[in-house]
Amino acid sequence: MTDLATAPRARRPRPKIVSLTDAAALRVREIMDKSERPYVGLRVGVKNGGCAGQEYVLEYAEAANPLDEVVEDKGVTILVEPKAVLFLIGSQIDYETSRLASKFVFHNPNETDACGCGESVTIIPAEAGA
C-alpha cells in the first residue's frame, strides 16, 4: 500500500454576505461615533412581518453574539444574524437622502417581491454552497 499524504485543500474565499456603499458606511460611522454608548457594530437581520412576508432589521450592537457572522467593510463591523445569512448573501446596504426622507436601503439579489409601501419584502434564501 502506498502512503498518500493528503494536503489540506485551499479554501476558496467566501463572498461577503453583505456590503456597504460608501454613503452607508459613512452614515453608520457618523451615528456610532456620536453615540453615548459603545457600539461594536451594525447588526443586520431579517424577521417575519409586513404584507410581503419579511422585513429587514438594522440595529446598533453593543456586543457580538456567538453565532453572528462578522463582516468588515469600509471601516464598519457588520454582525449578521445566523438565521438571516442565506437571505442576505450578496446584499448591499445603501444610504439614500431625498427632500423628504433619509434611510438605509437594501439591494438584495435574493429579493423577489416588495409591498407597495416598501416596508416589507419577499426573499428566497440563496442555495447553500452557491
Sequence and secondary structure as in RCSB ss.txt:
>XXXX:A:sequence
MTDLATAPRARRPRPKIVSLTDAAALRVREIMDKSERPYVGLRVGVKNGGCAGQEYVLEYAEAANPLDEVVEDKG
VTILVEPKAVLFLIGSQIDYETSRLASKFVFHNPNETDACGCGESVTIIPAEAGA
>XXXX:A:secstr
                SEEE HHHHHHHHHHHHH SS   EEEEEEEE STTSEEEEEEEESS  TT EEEEETT
EEEEE GGGHHHHTTEEEEEEE SS EEEEEE TTEEEE TTSS EEE    TT 
